[in-house]
Amino acid sequence: MDIAIFQPDQPQNTGTMLRLAACVDVPAHVIEPCGFPFSAKAFRRSAMDYADLVKLHHHQDWQAFDDWRTAEGKRLVLLTTKADSAYTEFAFEPGDILIVGSESAGAPDFVHHGADARITIPMQKAARSINVAVSLAMVLGEALRQTDTWPKSGQQG
């Protein structure tokens, strides 16, 4: 299981998602361009002391990421409010990459078209969306549970 963040524009959310990846031991992919300088210094500041724990892959653009993903044969699962399939009804596979769009704009059409599956978190109609980091945590937890790929060692909680 991997996570990918497409063109993030909020460093705090990016740091939260990278910390999540570090804590549950899944590789994280950041796809440029970011809405903030993504340097080693900025990354260390947003990920705090978890920077050394995360398996971070930095892709210069969508094409570089998609070329890598295709070569690896990994399925891309997009979290989006523009899907009909609930994440709780989806059958995850251990090699999946869960991808989220930017906080302000979501994922553009070419990312939707490049995804192998699109899933959503059911919400009440009056709600627009859940924070992207919270959404990713919810779905990643379910994906790890389904595939029985939670980390087996270390502390819990």
C-alpha positions in Angstrom: 0.0 0.0 0.0 1.2 3.5 -0.9 -0.2 7.0 -0.6 0.2 9.8 -3.1 -0.5 13.5 -2.8 -1.2 15.3 -6.0 0.0 18.9 -6.1 -0.6 19.7 -2.4 -1.0 23.3 -1.5 -1.2 23.2 2.3 2.1 22.3 4.0 0.4 21.4 7.3 -1.9 18.9 5.6 1.1 17.5 3.7 3.0 17.1 6.9 0.1 15.3 8.5 -0.2 12.9 5.6 3.6 12.2 5.6 3.5 11.6 9.4 0.6 9.2 8.8 2.7 7.4 6.2 5.6 7.2 8.6 3.5 5.9 11.5 1.9 3.1 9.5 4.9 2.4 7.4 3.6 3.0 3.9 5.6 4.8 1.2 4.4 8.3 0.3 4.6 10.1 -3.1 4.4 13.8 -3.5 3.6 14.9 -7.0 4.7 18.4 -8.0 4.1 21.2 -8.4 3.3 22.0 -4.8 1.7 25.2 -3.7 4.6 25.8 -1.4 8.4 25.2 -1.6 8.9 21.5 -1.2 12.5 21.4 0.0 14.3 19.2 2.5 14.1 22.0 5.1 10.4 22.6 4.5 9.7 18.9 4.6 11.5 18.5 7.9 9.6 21.4 9.4 6.2 20.1 8.3 6.9 16.4 9.1 8.7 17.3 12.3 10.7 14.4 13.8 8.9 11.9 11.5 10.9 12.9 8.4 13.5 10.2 8.9 10.8 7.5 9.2 8.8 8.2 6.0 9.7 6.5 2.7 9.3 9.6 0.6 9.2 9.6 -3.2 9.2 12.9 -4.9 7.9 13.2 -8.5 8.5 16.3 -10.6 5.1 16.1 -12.3 2.1 13.8 -13.0 3.8 12.2 -16.0 6.8 11.1 -14.0 4.6 9.7 -11.3 2.3 7.9 -13.8 5.3 6.4 -15.7 6.7 5.1 -12.4 3.3 3.7 -11.3 2.7 2.0 -14.7 6.2 0.4 -14.7 5.5 -0.9 -11.2 2.1 -2.3 -12.2 0.3 -0.6 -9.3 -3.4 0.2 -9.2 -4.3 3.8 -8.6 -7.3 4.5 -6.3 -8.5 8.1 -6.3 -10.3 9.5 -3.2 -12.8 12.0 -4.5 -16.2 13.6 -3.8 -17.0 12.9 -7.4 -17.4 9.1 -7.2 -20.4 6.9 -6.5 -18.5 4.0 -4.9 -18.1 4.2 -1.1 -14.6 3.3 0.2 -16.3 0.8 2.6 -17.6 -1.2 -0.3 -14.3 -1.2 -2.2 -12.0 -4.2 -2.4 -8.5 -2.9 -1.7 -5.4 -4.8 -2.8 -2.0 -4.7 -1.0 -0.2 -3.0 -4.0 -2.7 -0.1 -4.3 -1.8 3.5 -4.3 -4.3 5.8 -2.6 -4.1 9.2 -4.2 -5.7 12.5 -3.0 -5.9 15.8 -4.9 -4.8 19.2 -3.7 -6.7 20.7 -0.9 -8.0 23.7 -2.9 -8.8 22.1 -6.3 -9.0 18.4 -5.8 -7.8 16.3 -8.7 -8.1 17.4 -12.3 -9.8 15.4 -15.0 -6.6 13.8 -16.2 -6.0 12.3 -12.8 -9.6 11.0 -12.7 -9.1 9.4 -16.1 -5.7 8.0 -15.0 -7.2 6.3 -11.9 -8.1 2.7 -12.0 -10.8 3.3 -9.4 -12.5 6.3 -7.8 -14.0 6.1 -4.3 -15.7 8.4 -1.9 -16.5 8.8 1.8 -20.3 9.0 2.2 -21.3 12.2 3.8 -24.5 14.1 4.6 -25.7 16.2 1.6 -25.1 19.5 3.3 -21.4 18.8 3.8 -19.0 19.7 1.0 -15.9 17.6 1.9 -13.8 16.2 4.7 -10.2 17.5 5.3 -7.9 15.7 2.8 -5.6 14.4 5.5 -8.5 13.1 7.6 -10.0 11.5 4.5 -6.8 9.8 3.6 -6.4 8.4 7.2 -9.9 7.0 7.2 -9.5 5.2 3.8 -5.9 4.1 4.4 -7.0 2.5 7.7 -9.7 0.6 5.9 -7.4 -0.5 3.1 -4.8 -1.7 5.6 -7.5 -3.5 7.6 -8.8 -5.2 4.5 -5.4 -6.3 3.2 -4.1 -7.2 6.6 -1.0 -5.1 6.0 -0.9 -3.1 9.2 2.6 -2.8 10.7 3.3 -5.8 12.8 6.0 -4.4 15.1 6.5 -1.3 17.2 4.1 0.6 19.5 0.4 0.8 18.9 -1.7 3.9 19.2 
